Amino acid sequence: MTIPTTTLNNGVTVPRLGFGTWRVGRDAVATALETGYRCLDTAEMYRNETDVAAALAASGLDRAEVFVTTKVWNDHHGRRPTLDAFHASRRRLGLDVVDLYLIHWPAASDSVNVETWRALEQLYADGMVRAIGVSNFSPAQLDVLLDACDVVPAVNQIELHPARPRVAERAHHARHGIATQAWAPLAKGALLTHPVVTAIADAHARTPAQVVLRWHLQHGILAIPRSATPERIRGNFAVADFALTSRDMAALDALGA
């Protein structure tokens, strides 16, 4: 099953559907790789980078086949702490080069965000990462980086789903060539019993989760669902062989109106 891809603003290509690893371990990551996921999202704060590394090593997949994201945590903001945190993450992941490195959350201070971002720019210039970005940044916080720094973030990872579509943020990202990536794309399960979602799922003989993830893909939004359940991991990946109608998309869009 072929998952569509997005080309980031520096030419790097990433699968539009990835696997989020918050609070999951090696077995879940292994199941995701066996299923066909080729994008893994982890973070220093998740404390499972070694599990991700073990599953990736055991998969037998070529390193170039799997896109790996990790993130610097809040207590390592600033130039030197960020550089040190990155190299610690890289060692835990067992990687020479990380595909995408993000600032996990913005600091309270714009100046600290800029200092941290400049550390990411250094890693990018040194070839230690293929792309750099941020997570949970507001348009105003992004604008500070855009005004002060040299490299436009490739990605902003934010909570996003049909009930919280973040239309203004997505438009701001698009104006600057920043890809939008959704964490909690299934609204932490809250949308899976919504009558609009279940009706569309019934019409397509799909699960509600598949419908919601397909909504993301058709809007060009990167999504990183997570699950520790093998059946759900596999089901969430099976979204490339059907399409929502324009009426379906409009009905889902209306959930966030």
C-alpha positions, 0 to 999 in steps of 0.5 A, a space after each residue: 500500500 503506497 502512502 502519499 508523500 509531501 516534499 518539504 521546503 528543502 526538497 526532502 520527501 516525507 510520508 504523509 502518514 507516520 507512526 507516533 511513538 508517545 507511550 509505546 515501546 519496541 513491539 508497537 514500533 516493530 508492528 508499525 514497521 512490519 505494517 508498512 509505516 516508513 515514518 517514525 516520530 519520537 522525542 527525547 521526552 518520550 524516553 523511547 528512542 532506544 526502543 525505536 532504534 531497536 525496532 528499526 535495527 531488527 526490521 532489516 529495513 535499509 536506513 534510507 527507507 525510514 524517516 525518523 523524527 525526534 525533538 529537543 525537550 523544554 529543559 534543553 533550550 538554548 544553543 549548547 544544551 540543544 546541541 548536546 541534547 541532539 547528539 544524545 538523541 542521535 546516539 540513542 537512535 543509533 543514527 548518523 543523521 536524523 531526518 527531522 529535528 524539532 523544537 518540541 515546545 516553544 520557550 516562554 522567551 522569543 530570544 530563547 526560541 531564536 537561540 535554540 533555532 540557531 542551534 538547529 540551523 547549525 545542525 542542519 548546516 553541518 549535515 547532522 539533520 536532513 530537515 529542521 522544524 518546530 512543534 506547537 509554535 503559534 503563527 506569532 512565534 513562527 514569525 519571530 523565527 522567520 524574521 530573525 533566522 536564516 532557515 525557514 522551518 520545514 514543519 510545524 507539528 501541532 494538535 489538529 483534527 476535524 474538530 480542531 482544524 487549525 485553519 488559520 495556522 495551516 494558512 500561515 504555514 502554507 504562506 511560508 512553505 511550512 508543512 503542517 503535521 498533526 499530532 493527536 490526529 484522531 482527537 485522542 479517540 474523541 471523534 471515533 464515535 461522532 455520528 458524522 464520522 461513523 456515518 461516513 465510515 459506514 458508507 465506505 465500509 471503513 473504520 472511523 479512524 480510517 475516515 479521519 486519517 483520510 481527511 488529513 491526507 486529502 487536505 495535504 496534512 501530515 499525520 502521526 497517529 499512535 497506538 499500542 494495539 496491533 490491530 489498530 496500528 494496521 487499521 490506521 495504515 490502511 487509508 491509501 486505497 479509498 477516497 472521501 467524496 467532496 461531500 464527506 470532506 465538507 461534512 468533516 470540515 464542518 465539525 470544526 466550524 
